[in-house]
Amino acid sequence: MATLSFQGPGKFCGVCTPPGDKSISHRAVLFGSLAEGESAYENFLEAEDCLHTLDAMRQMGVEIHHAKGTGKVRIFGKGLRKLSAPKKELYLGNSGTSMRLLLGISAGQRFETVLTGDPSLSSRPMRRVTEPLKKMGAQIKGRENGNFAPLTIRGGKLRGIDFDNKLSSAQVKSALLFAGMYAEGRTIVREAVPSRDHTERFLEATGARFQKVAHHLIIEPTEMLLPLRARIAGDISSAAFFITGAAMIPGSEVTIRDVGLNPTRTGILEVLKRMGAGIETEITQTVPEPMGNIRIRGAKLKGTGITRAEIPSLIDELPVLMVAMALAEGESLVSGAAELRVKETDRIKSMVGNLRALGASIEELPDGSLIRGVETLHGATVESFGDHRTAMSMGVASLATEGVITVRDTDCIATSYPAFMEHFQMLFNR
Ligand code: S3P
């Protein structure tokens, strides 16, 4: 089990190009596999989670060329209805996105698919996806009535449903939109608080029978999808570690290049601006996904509140935002974020426990946390709990630490950001 040590204090200075976006990379492989013809992508995220999606599609008979280390993938799509039954179970490691999105696709297939994962993934709730898919007509078996992997799913004759996405989960929404392409009649997904819209953008670009009317997403039976060619934008959720680290340390100055600036993902920038950080963005591309550069200048930050309406736009950035709040002047309150408890680990618990071990003043709430900023943190040994974002957030905390933060169990960083330490060392200055 790997361990990393971060010697603080320090700041971030320089330029960083983050790796390809994880959410978009998963979808690139899935849409490419379901399209008819050759799709080609650059800057595909070569991290464990996305490679599990890629392997799963290969096991369903899709030819995918991937030259390791190049970020280039070519996918020879088989069409929506020509996937083949996998010969063995599909192992998806730590990746919730792979499992939930593949449930939606498997629901449309006439063969049986078995989806499994590591202990963390096997303890994450799947009912949010399996229940509506069952309503559409899929047969799904798994522990606790289809709530936990391993899950066995047999699809076939589906019918459209009208679904209210109360959790504002992009994974749930995406699974139902995939299944909806195979269903009889229309499937409607309602979403009062919008979640990331990458799936919708792919549906539009590949010619699916899809429309968005106000807060309603409507998908109708779709015969075929078109292949695509695109460069995948950098991942703002990976850049978030350097954006936040730079924002919270006066004297830091960082430019993040070619990063995704999809407005359903940029909540972190709004929060950091509100806290007093100097943040400027420049958009260099708008289609298929907004992309550009971000310039960050560090400042002594002020506390702020984050409520439910903002949560989906920064859900994966909350662990590192909690680090910034632990060091901001005054009080910060995160609420409406109960979803954090069912991520790769319970991120409210992991972050509250770890920040407290470093001397932060932080209280755990059922749906978030209450934080009173302190001037500096102190060194300690903390756990990642097998969660990549908890591990990387602890590295960022070291910028304001007199001493060493040792993070145990850091192999998990490879699930989303294998180059994290390289980029950390490149930007780190005393
Ligand atoms: C993701 C959606 C989010 C996010 C996850 C990736 C996606 O999960 O936390 O890391 O790619 O759709 P939920 O949609 O379940 O909130």
Boltz pocket constraint, residues with backbone or C-beta under 6 A from the ligand:
constraints:
  - pocket:
      binder: B
      contacts: [[A, 22], [A, 23], [A, 24], [A, 97], [A, 167], [A, 168], [A, 169], [A, 170], [A, 171], [A, 172], [A, 174], [A, 195], [A, 196], [A, 315], [A, 316], [A, 339]]
      max_distance: 6.0
